Amino acid sequence: MSYDPSPSYPHRPPPPPYRPPWPPRPPHRPSPPPPAPHRTALGHHSDLRVLRTAYRWQRRTATLTALGYFTLFLFLSAYAPGVMTDTSLAGGLPTGLLLALLQLPVTWLAIALYEHTARRHVDPLADRIRKEAALDARRGAGR
């Protein structure tokens, strides 16, 4: 039923405003930000920058080794089908099949290159930063 303010229904009061059956929520108040924890500096910023750079070069070297070979394989398949079907190179094996079979050793080479660069460039930097952090922690615990 709806409210009709016409004089023909003078005995009916206006309906009450709609109220949901659950209690109203209190207004949202943002909580204060948590206090910043007191931390000692982890090494020097330049050490971390050098570590990030070495790790970035390590990833790029290994990735470009594997992806570069795969891209070469795809490029030759698409734009040089005569080279890929040539059988004079490996005594009856098409060059495309030979290159496809070489993808697994090239992937192993990329993994070996990744591990080599990690051991030679990235791990010594990470070990040095780890030792400095442990030394900083011991100094902070002694205070």
Sequence and secondary structure as in RCSB ss.txt:
>XXXX:A:sequence
MSYDPSPSYPHRPPPPPYRPPWPPRPPHRPSPPPPAPHRTALGHHSDLRVLRTAYRWQRRTATLTALGYFTLFLF
LSAYAPGVMTDTSLAGGLPTGLLLALLQLPVTWLAIALYEHTARRHVDPLADRIRKEAALDARRGAGR
>XXXX:A:secstr
     STT TT         SS                    S HHHHHHHHHHHHHHHHHHHHHHHHHHHHHHH
HHHH HHHHT  TTBTTB HHHHHHHTHHHHHHHHHHHHHHHIIIIIHHHHHHHHHHHHHHHHHHHT 
